[in-house]
């Protein structure tokens, strides 16, 4: 059985290794309440690294209420599923001659099972350079990107809805 159940103009998903545990599915992930609750926990942890839990919770509430946290190009979004349970999501956005990873999450209980590798391998099938902003508070994530042949090209402060967040900028050409 193939691990691909989603056609996409952006990605060459047939070239992705089929030994991964999940299938990539075409579903409306932002309407799946159970999945969103798990993502919210992950996002809270990440934002708390930068601004503390109270400010992070306030920012997430704002992003949720406005829908901005779910605003991703459907053609550039991949969703991983195991046994009909959504376990990960990744998205890109084209900006000039590169693609920026705008969302990359795997449910914590599925960490270490290859889901992130599967999603990133699929993202890497695009035909333009791929850029990722990696939290300076998550060195293990930087190492993850390096395993996929991304290299650091510098650091950047990004204004994220009024909060200055510093990221390592990683690129794969």
N, C-alpha and C positions, 0 to 999 in steps of 0.2 A: 504494500500500500504506500502511496506517495505521501510525503509530509506536506504537500502543498494543496490547498483547496481555495486559492485566491489568485485570479489573474491580475496582473498589474502592468501598466505601461511603464512604470519606473524601474521595476526590478526584474531580473532574470531568475525567477525562483526555481526553475527546473534545474539550475546548476547548483542549488544548495544541497549539501549532504543529506541523504535521507535517513541517516542513522540517528538523527535527533529524536527526542521523545515526543515532541509536540507536532501538531499540524498547524499551518498558518491558514487562518480562516478569514472570510469576509463577513464580519459581523459589526453591528453598531455597538462597540464596546462602551461608549460613554452613556449608554442607557441601562447597563447591567449594574444594578445597585450593589450586589454582593462584591463584584469586582472593584467598583468605585470605592467602597469602604476600605478594601485592602490597599488600594492605591493611595488613598488619603493618609493612611498610617505611614506609608513609605514617604510620601511627600512631606508630611509633618516632621518626620525625622530629619530629612534633608534640609528643609528650610530652618529648622531649629538649630542646626549646626552653625548657621550664619547669624541668626537674629534672636535666638531664644524661643522657647515654646509658645509663649503668649503672643508675640508678634507673628510668629509663623502661623499659628492657628487663625489669627485675624486676617492675614494675607490669604490663606487658603479659603477661608469663608468668602472673602471678596472675589477671588478667582472662580470659585464654585458658583456664586450668585450671578456673576456676569457671564459665566460660561466660557471665559477665556482659557481656562485650564484644559478644556476639551476641544478647543478650536484648532483642528489639524486637518491638513489636506487628506481627504479620504484615499486618494490614489497613492499617497506617500505614506500610508499607515499600514503596518503589519500587526496582526493580533495572533498570539500563540494560544492554543487550546489543547488540553489533555482531557480525554473522557468528557467532553462537552463543558469543561470548566475553563474559563479564561484564566491564563496564568502569566501573560506578559503582553506588552504592547510597545511598539517603537514607531516613530514617525520622523519624516524629514520634510524640509521645505527648501525648494530651490531658491537660491539668492545669487543672481548673476550667473557665474560659471561654476558654482559649487553647490553642494547640498549641505544644509545644516541639520544635525540631529536635534530635533526639538522636543522629543519625548523618548525616553528609554526606561522602561520599568519591568521588572519581573517580581511577582508576588514573593515575599520573603520565604515562605514555606517551600518554594520551588527553586530557591537559590542552590547552586551546586549540581543541578541536574542537566545542564547544557542548554537551557532555554535562552539565556542571554547570548550564548555563542551562536545559537540558531538564528535569533533575531538579527544580531549584528552581521553575521555571515550573509544573510539575505539583504540587509541594507547595503552591504559592500558590493553588491552586484550592479549597482548603478554605474553609469558610464562617465560620471564627473567626479572630481575630488569630493570627499566626504569630510566634513568638519564637525567636531564635537566639543562642546564646552564641558569640562569635567571639574566637578567641585574640588577645590583645594583641600577640603576636609575629608575627602574620600580617596586616599592614595591607592587603595585596592582596586578602585574603579579605573584609575589611570593605568594600572598594570594590566587590567582586563583589556583595555583598548590597545595597549602595546602588544599584547598577544595576537591581535588582529592587524598588526603592522601599521598602527597609527604612530605618528611621532609628534612630540610636543614642539610647537613653534613659538611659544610664549605664553604669557598670562594676560588676561583681560578683565577689566572691571565692567560689569554689565549692569545698567539700571533696569532692575526688574520691579516694575510697578512701585517706584520710589525707594527701593532698597538696592544699595550698591553691593553686588555679589562678585567675588573674584573667582575666576575659573582658569584652569590650565586649558589652553587651546590645543587640541589634538587634530591632526589631519592625516588622511590616507589618500594618497594620489593614485 
